[in-house]
């Protein structure tokens, strides 16, 4: 268990802590929102941090290759489910995002079984940026009178995040059709 893998595991361990703060709200009202935002920013930041140390210290492991993308998906999907539960994000958006994540995980597993690597793309990174932007925007504490701005902007960010999520899934597939063609070999 090297440093990058410990950082990745820490990201996973922050998820239930985030969910408790966001859903159970153990602190005074606005404090919950700020604590949830800080927990998310810290968790999201560990994604770049673990990758940086893995490459810089040449500590890339099979465990890290498996657990890092899983940690990312767990973080985003669990938060979106919580947002759907509280009525902030529509269920259709959460379902589409989670379906894409399951699909790409299965697609990568299929490629891995053929000793093929499905490399990350620019669209995949854009998807992550828009998902993180959406989650961060929702978590920034709001004041009651800005509801007329907050809801339309949130819906706009949801639509953009879903668009890039689906587009990047299509892009992964289109650029790696050979994974399906090699399946029978």
C-alpha positions in Angstrom: 0.0 0.0 0.0 2.0 2.9 -1.3 1.3 6.7 -0.9 -0.8 7.1 -4.1 -3.0 4.1 -3.2 -3.4 5.4 0.4 -4.6 8.7 -1.0 -7.1 6.9 -3.3 -8.4 4.8 -0.3 -8.7 8.1 1.7 -10.9 9.4 -1.1 -13.2 6.4 -0.8 -13.3 6.8 3.0 -14.4 10.4 2.6 -17.5 9.4 0.8 -19.5 8.1 3.8 -18.3 11.1 5.8 -19.6 13.4 3.1 -22.9 11.6 2.9 -23.4 11.8 6.7 -22.7 15.6 6.7 -24.9 16.2 3.6 -27.8 14.0 4.5 -27.9 13.9 8.3 -26.7 17.5 8.7 -25.1 17.2 12.2 -23.9 20.8 12.3 -25.9 24.1 12.2 -27.5 24.8 8.8 -24.9 26.7 6.9 -22.0 24.9 8.5 -23.3 21.6 7.0 -23.2 23.1 3.6 -19.6 24.4 4.0 -18.4 21.2 5.6 -19.9 19.1 2.8 -18.3 21.4 0.2 -14.9 21.2 1.9 -15.1 17.4 2.1 -16.0 17.1 -1.6 -13.2 19.5 -2.7 -10.7 17.5 -0.6 -12.0 14.2 -2.0 -12.0 15.5 -5.6 -8.5 17.0 -5.1 -7.1 13.6 -4.1 -7.8 12.3 -7.6 -5.1 14.6 -9.1 -2.8 14.1 -6.1 -2.7 10.3 -6.2 -2.0 10.4 -10.0 0.7 12.9 -9.6 2.5 10.9 -6.9 2.0 7.6 -8.7 3.7 9.0 -11.8 6.4 11.2 -10.1 7.5 8.4 -7.7 7.0 5.7 -10.3 4.5 3.9 -8.0 1.9 2.9 -10.5 0.4 -0.4 -9.4 -2.3 -2.7 -10.7 -4.3 -2.0 -7.5 -4.0 1.7 -8.2 -5.1 1.2 -11.8 -8.2 -0.6 -10.5 -9.1 1.4 -7.4 -8.5 5.0 -8.7 -11.3 5.0 -11.4 -13.5 3.1 -9.0 -13.0 5.7 -6.3 -13.9 8.5 -8.8 -17.1 6.7 -9.8 -18.0 6.0 -6.2 -17.5 9.6 -5.3 -19.5 11.2 -8.1 -22.3 8.6 -8.2 -22.9 8.4 -4.5 -23.1 12.2 -4.3 -25.5 12.3 -7.3 -27.7 9.7 -5.7 -27.8 11.9 -2.5 -28.6 14.9 -4.6 -31.4 13.0 -6.3 -32.7 11.8 -2.9 -32.9 15.5 -1.7 -34.5 16.6 -4.9 -31.6 18.7 -6.2 -30.7 16.7 -9.3 -33.4 14.9 -11.4 -33.4 11.1 -11.3 -33.0 10.9 -15.1 -29.7 12.7 -14.9 -28.3 10.5 -12.2 -29.5 7.4 -13.9 -27.8 8.4 -17.2 -24.6 9.3 -15.5 -24.4 6.1 -13.5 -25.4 4.0 -16.6 -22.5 5.5 -18.5 -20.1 4.8 -15.7 -21.2 1.2 -15.5 -21.0 0.9 -19.3 -17.5 2.3 -19.5 -16.3 0.1 -16.5 -17.6 -2.9 -18.3 -16.1 -1.7 -21.6 -12.7 -1.3 -19.9 -12.9 -4.7 -18.3 -13.6 -6.2 -21.7 -10.6 -4.5 -23.1 -8.5 -5.5 -20.2 -9.4 -9.2 -20.8 -7.9 -8.7 -24.3 -4.8 -7.0 -22.9 -5.9 -3.7 -24.4 -5.8 -0.4 -22.7 -8.7 2.1 -23.2 -6.9 5.4 -22.7 -8.5 8.4 -21.1 -9.6 11.1 -23.6 -10.1 14.8 -23.5 -13.8 14.4 -23.5 -13.5 12.0 -20.5 -11.6 14.8 -18.7 -14.2 17.4 -19.7 -16.9 15.1 -18.4 -15.1 15.0 -15.0 -14.7 18.7 -15.0 -18.4 19.4 -15.6 -19.5 16.8 -13.0 -17.2 18.3 -10.4 -18.4 21.8 -11.4 -22.0 20.7 -11.0 -21.4 19.1 -7.6 -19.4 22.1 -6.4 -22.0 24.5 -7.5 -24.8 22.6 -5.8 -22.7 22.5 -2.6 -21.9 26.2 -2.4 -24.2 27.6 0.3 -27.0 29.7 -1.2 -29.2 32.3 0.2 -33.0 31.9 0.0 -33.6 34.9 -2.3 -31.4 33.6 -5.1 -33.6 30.6 -5.8 -34.7 32.2 -9.1 -31.1 32.0 -10.4 -29.9 28.9 -8.5 -32.4 26.4 -10.0 -32.1 27.3 -13.7 -28.3 27.4 -13.4 -28.3 24.0 -11.6 -30.5 22.5 -14.3 -28.2 24.0 -17.0 -25.2 22.5 -15.3 -27.0 19.1 -15.0 -27.8 19.1 -18.7 -24.2 20.0 -19.6 -22.8 17.4 -17.3 -25.1 14.7 -18.7 -24.3 15.8 -22.3 -20.5 15.5 -21.8 -21.0 12.3 -19.8 -22.9 10.6 -22.7 -20.7 12.2 -25.4 -17.5 10.9 -23.7 -19.1 7.4 -23.4 -19.8 7.5 -27.1 -16.3 8.8 -27.9 -14.7 5.9 -25.9 -16.7 3.4 -27.8 -16.2 5.0 -31.2 -12.4 5.2 -30.7 -12.2 1.6 -29.4 -14.6 -0.4 -31.6 -11.8 -3.0 -32.0 -12.6 -4.1 -28.4 -15.9 -5.4 -29.6 -14.4 -6.9 -32.8 -11.7 -8.8 -30.8 -14.2 -10.2 -28.3 -14.7 -13.5 -30.1 -10.9 -14.2 -30.4 
